[in-house]
Amino acid sequence: MAEAHDELGGAAWAALVRLVRERLARKPGGHLIEAQLRQIELDIALPLAASEGAGAEFARRLVAAIDEQLDGAVEQAAAFRPGHAWCHRCASVGCAHSRPPSARHVFLGYAPTGLPRWEDFAQLCLERRHPRVDQLYDDPPALLVLVQGRAALARAMLSAFERGSYELLGQLVAGFFQVRSRAEEGRGVIALTAQVAASRARGGRLRLGLNLLGLTPSGEELERLWDRHEDLPWRKAVRWAQSALQAAAVEPACGRSARGGPALERRIEGILKGLARRLERDQRSRSRRTRHAERRHAAGDRPTRKALDDARAASGDTLLVDVRRGTLVVLGERGRTHFFNPDGRLVSSVRYSRDAIERKLRAEVWRRAPGELSETFRSTLLALRPGSE
């Protein structure tokens, strides 16, 4: 009996750890604590009486409790508000000036009055006469990266507007990252700004963090991209940079003065250049995988070719509705996932991992299709002529 209890307890522990890690991965600023997070404390009632909707309600309260703990840990670790630039004019990170105006804009520096300045990334590369600027308009676009030091970012700002414990020590701007987009969003590309920010904790200890600024093509927070992707293309490189910054903050030569001194500036410049190399290397790896997928498509090993067969065989748990896009989701074998309009037209086909599918089901982004809609959809598919899909 004890062994059975150990097995159940171990399964519950593994499921909770997995849930915490998945919620953390989605959070802006989650990379700040991902490496050193050892435990969280949860206080939540567990209802024992079975009733309709009890499981779903418990899951919602559990996720809310986990999010509260993680948000508190991120806020404590950050020298900034994740996803927002510090506005010296407003002495705030919550004002209207703190976010980029679109998915293509990056942080340019501060105006004389301390106001954050933003510019379209392609326009910035054009002004800097980047030799590959024309490749930003390729399909897929090139990934270009620019590193900027502290002096260049605050050069125009008047000293009277320097205030607050926040200080920007350097940044990297990169684009374009290609992401999945809806028809109304236009071209699915985004540009990112990765800022190294510093503050002094109580006792004078230097605290460094990497802040990501950017928006989805529709103007939402970057965390919403997890609804469309199994992983984000910059996540691995950003985790490395954050770990390097944590190590730099405790180096004796970097922590003596208020700004850390020249040693810290050189260290941060090296970390940002390392981040740039990793982003470019990961982009090349993704491009190779894309070319491999195109060869598989030519050979007939693409999920699209099985879309109609999978859709006609779908029923119950394999025919779902994407509540945000209004499309029908068909789950096939080996992770094949197809998206159809209600009129039976195929929108796209991809392969999802089992974990990615489960995340969308738990978040209720995908829900079971109502019976009437299922029958109408199936009738539409049966009426299609071969090749019309």
Secondary structure, 3 states (H helix, E strand, C coil): CHHHHHHHHHHHHHHHHHHHHHHHHHCCCHHHCCCCCCCCCCCCCCCCCCCCCHHHHHHHHHHHHHHHHHHHHHHHHCCCCCCCCCECCCCECCCHHHCCCCCCEEEEEECCCCCEEEEEHHHHHHHCCCCCHHHHHCCCCCCEEEEEEHHHHHCCCCHHHCCCCCEEEEEEEEEEEECCCCHHHCCCEEEEEEEEEEEECCCCCEEEEEEEECCCCCCCCHHHHHHCCCCCCCHHHHHHHHHHHHHHHCCHHHCCCCCCHHHHHHHHHHHHHHHHHHHHHHHHHHHHHHHHHHHHHHCCCCHHHHHHHHHHHCCHHHEEEECCCCCEEEECHHHEEEEECCCCCEEEEEECCHHHHHHHHHCCCEEECCHHHHHHHHHHHHCCCCCCC
